Amino acid sequence: MESNIIRLEGEISMVDYMRDYRDVEKFMGCCRVCSSFDKRWHCPPIAPEFEIDFSRYERVRVVGYKIIPAHRNTYADSAADNHNNAVTLAQGLLAVPAKRLGNELLRLERELGGRAMGLAQLDNCLCPEGCTRPDGLPCRHPELVRPALEAYGFNVAKTASELLGLELLWCKDGSLPEYLALVGTVCY
């Protein structure tokens, strides 16, 4: 299914981003109920080797993709199946743009001399072999770990809305939303 992808970008000082967009306690509570909590190296609780000293950065570049699907399928099965089918379709539509966003953020990280966050969308580990955390083993590629914004307590919905003008939408009644969104940042 062909999709139209619109790239959005914003920027904010690190001081303002930390003050206005971060609430560790609130978002750690959200993370604790997620099925990936403590099961992926890019998810909380963040291992000490993946902690970030945010005070060393001055700016935050926010990059988002608004993905407009060519078709918004509606499923006629049971309500639970409708939702699951729409979510599965959304995940399929986001796979390629998520990889593209991840590559863009890593490129910006190198160019700006900073640190990318927010690449863990769709439970997507950058490790080609899959995550070792569920097996209790150390990360094979710690240099590839870029935890999600939520894992550090950042509000992704507020980040997208206020810094990109992009409201996050969700699958509803067995249909895809008008558009899907991906958001990541580079601290530099």
Salt bridges, closest charged atoms under 4 A:
GLU9 OE1 - ARG7 NH2 2.54
GLU9 OE2 - ARG61 NE 3.53
GLU11 OE2 - ARG59 NE 3.19
GLU11 OE1 - ARG61 NE 2.87
ASP16 OD1 - ARG19 NH2 3.00
ASP20 OD1 - ARG19 NE 2.83
ASP38 OD1 - ARG133 NH2 2.87
GLU104 OE2 - ARG7 NH2 2.56
GLU104 OE2 - ARG107 NH2 3.99
GLU109 OE2 - ARG146 NH2 2.82
GLU111 OE2 - ARG107 NH1 2.86
ASP123 OD1 - ARG40 NE 3.34
ASP123 OD1 - HIS42 NE2 3.87
GLU129 OE1 - ARG140 NE 3.70
GLU129 OE1 - HIS141 NE2 3.02
GLU143 OE2 - HIS141 ND1 3.39
